[in-house]
Amino acid sequence: MNGPKFYILLLAGVLVNGQGKMGTGWENQFDQPLHFNCPSRQSISYIKSQHNNAYEDRLWGFACKATFVSEPECSWSPYVNDFDQEFTFECPKNNVLTGMNSYHSNRHEDRRWKFYCCRVNSYCNQKCQWTPYVNDFDEVMSWQVPSLNYLVGAGSYHSNPHEDRRWRYRYCTRTNC
């Protein structure tokens, strides 16, 4: 079976596997650092996370979507929180969120976070809004950036009795400016 049908099936399999890994794979292991960046010219479009009470930590998975027509300018934020602290983070003006980084402390059973933000000078963010909290403590989280919108921020608070975080996200539409 080396004809055109074989190559179409092979290509379909590669595409499905590539999408499945991006949408359903985990980017970290419990108690281990998380370092995720979207491929060049893309931004985060989907976030999922699963808490485990034995580790008191979360696994994280992401998907990305095409965002920039040219190579963007990008930079990492400093850490935005100390352990057990609430934070609200927004990328700089007209940037979108393209990566997340954290490390876990077993002593605190929490993570410190920093974010990777990118921009192209010809685009401006508008009509930005915050979600309500998208997860409860100790539960699976799954959140999709609304279509025609882009992720620009995240907010979270930690509960010591649960040793977990609740999350909310900020997203915007984009326009030429």
C-alpha positions as CSV (number, residue, x, y, z in Angstrom):
1,M,0.0,0.0,0.0
2,N,2.3,2.7,-1.2
3,G,-0.2,4.7,-3.3
4,P,-1.8,8.1,-2.7
5,K,-4.3,6.7,-0.2
6,F,-1.4,5.4,2.0
7,Y,0.2,8.9,2.1
8,I,-3.1,10.6,2.8
9,L,-3.7,8.2,5.7
10,L,-0.2,8.7,6.9
11,L,-0.5,12.5,6.8
12,A,-3.9,12.3,8.6
13,G,-2.4,10.2,11.3
14,V,0.5,12.6,11.8
15,L,-1.9,15.6,12.0
16,V,-4.2,13.8,14.5
17,N,-1.3,12.7,16.6
18,G,0.2,16.2,16.6
19,Q,-3.1,17.8,17.6
20,G,-3.8,15.2,20.2
21,K,-0.4,15.6,21.9
22,M,-0.7,19.4,21.9
23,G,-4.3,19.3,23.2
24,T,-4.1,16.4,25.6
25,G,-0.5,15.8,26.6
26,W,1.1,17.0,29.9
27,E,4.0,19.5,29.8
28,N,5.3,18.7,33.3
29,Q,5.4,15.9,35.9
30,F,4.2,16.3,39.5
31,D,6.6,18.3,41.7
32,Q,8.8,19.1,38.6
33,P,9.3,22.4,36.8
34,L,7.0,23.5,34.1
35,H,8.4,25.3,31.1
36,F,6.1,25.8,28.1
37,N,6.4,28.0,25.1
38,C,4.1,28.0,22.0
39,P,5.8,27.5,18.7
40,S,7.0,30.7,17.0
41,R,4.2,33.1,15.9
42,Q,1.6,31.3,18.1
43,S,-0.1,32.0,21.4
44,I,-1.8,29.9,24.1
45,S,-5.4,29.0,23.0
46,Y,-6.3,26.2,25.5
47,I,-5.2,25.4,29.1
48,K,-5.9,22.3,31.0
49,S,-4.7,21.1,34.4
50,Q,-5.3,18.2,36.7
51,H,-4.7,18.2,40.5
52,N,-3.4,15.2,42.5
53,N,-3.9,15.2,46.3
54,A,-1.0,12.8,46.9
55,Y,1.5,15.2,45.3
56,E,-0.5,18.4,46.1
57,D,0.5,19.6,42.6
58,R,-1.0,20.0,39.1
59,L,-0.1,18.6,35.7
60,W,-0.4,21.3,32.9
61,G,-1.3,21.0,29.2
62,F,-1.6,23.6,26.6
63,A,-2.6,24.1,22.9
64,C,-1.6,27.1,20.7
65,K,-3.0,28.9,17.7
66,A,-1.6,31.1,14.9
67,T,-1.4,34.6,16.2
68,F,1.4,36.7,14.6
69,V,2.0,37.4,10.9
70,S,5.7,38.2,11.5
71,E,8.2,37.2,14.2
72,P,7.1,38.9,17.5
73,E,9.2,40.6,20.2
74,C,8.9,38.5,23.4
75,S,10.1,38.6,27.0
76,W,9.6,36.7,30.2
77,S,8.1,38.4,33.3
78,P,9.8,38.1,36.6
79,Y,8.2,35.6,39.0
80,V,4.8,37.2,39.8
81,N,4.2,35.5,43.1
82,D,5.8,34.1,46.2
83,F,4.5,30.7,47.5
84,D,1.0,30.8,49.0
85,Q,0.4,34.3,47.5
86,E,-2.4,35.5,45.3
87,F,-1.4,37.2,42.0
88,T,-2.9,39.0,39.1
89,F,-0.7,39.2,36.0
90,E,-1.3,41.0,32.7
91,C,1.1,41.0,29.8
92,P,2.4,44.5,28.8
93,K,0.2,46.6,26.6
94,N,-0.7,44.9,23.3
95,N,1.1,41.7,24.2
96,V,-0.4,38.2,24.3
97,L,0.6,35.3,26.4
98,T,2.6,32.6,24.7
99,G,4.3,30.7,27.5
100,M,4.2,29.8,31.2
101,N,6.9,28.7,33.6
102,S,6.8,27.6,37.2
103,Y,8.5,25.5,39.8
104,H,7.0,23.6,42.7
105,S,7.9,23.6,46.4
106,N,7.0,20.5,48.4
107,R,7.4,22.5,51.6
108,H,4.8,25.0,50.5
109,E,2.9,22.7,48.2
110,D,2.6,25.6,45.7
111,R,4.2,27.0,42.6
112,R,5.8,30.3,41.7
113,W,4.9,31.5,38.2
114,K,6.3,33.7,35.4
115,F,4.8,34.3,31.9
116,Y,6.1,34.8,28.4
117,C,4.5,37.7,26.5
118,C,4.9,38.6,22.8
119,R,3.8,41.4,20.5
120,V,3.9,42.6,16.9
121,N,3.8,46.4,16.6
122,S,0.9,46.4,14.1
123,Y,-1.6,44.9,16.5
124,C,-3.5,46.4,19.5
125,N,-5.6,44.6,22.1
126,Q,-9.1,45.8,22.8
127,K,-12.3,44.7,24.5
128,C,-10.4,42.9,27.3
129,Q,-12.2,41.0,30.0
130,W,-11.5,38.6,32.9
131,T,-13.2,35.2,33.2
132,P,-14.6,34.1,36.5
133,Y,-12.6,31.5,38.3
134,V,-12.5,28.5,35.9
135,N,-11.8,25.7,38.4
136,D,-12.6,24.7,41.9
137,F,-9.9,23.3,44.3
138,D,-8.7,19.8,43.7
139,E,-10.6,19.5,40.4
140,V,-9.7,19.2,36.7
141,M,-9.5,22.5,34.9
142,S,-10.1,22.9,31.1
143,W,-10.4,26.4,29.6
144,Q,-10.5,27.4,25.9
145,V,-9.7,31.0,24.9
146,P,-12.9,32.2,23.1
147,S,-12.6,32.3,19.3
148,L,-11.3,35.5,17.8
149,N,-9.7,36.4,21.2
150,Y,-6.2,36.1,22.7
151,L,-5.0,35.3,26.1
152,V,-3.3,38.3,27.8
153,G,-3.2,37.5,31.6
154,A,-3.8,35.1,34.5
155,G,-4.9,35.5,38.1
156,S,-4.7,32.9,40.8
157,Y,-5.0,32.4,44.6
158,H,-3.8,29.5,46.8
159,S,-5.6,27.7,49.6
160,N,-3.5,26.1,52.2
161,P,-6.2,23.6,53.4
162,H,-6.6,22.4,49.8
163,E,-2.9,23.0,48.8
164,D,-4.2,24.1,45.4
165,R,-5.0,27.1,43.3
166,R,-8.0,28.5,41.6
167,W,-7.4,30.3,38.2
168,R,-9.0,33.0,36.1
169,Y,-7.8,34.4,32.8
170,R,-7.8,37.7,30.9
171,Y,-8.4,37.7,27.1
172,C,-8.9,40.4,24.4
173,T,-9.8,40.8,20.8
174,R,-7.0,42.2,18.5
175,T,-7.2,44.8,15.8
176,N,-4.7,46.5,13.5
177,C,-3.5,49.8,14.9
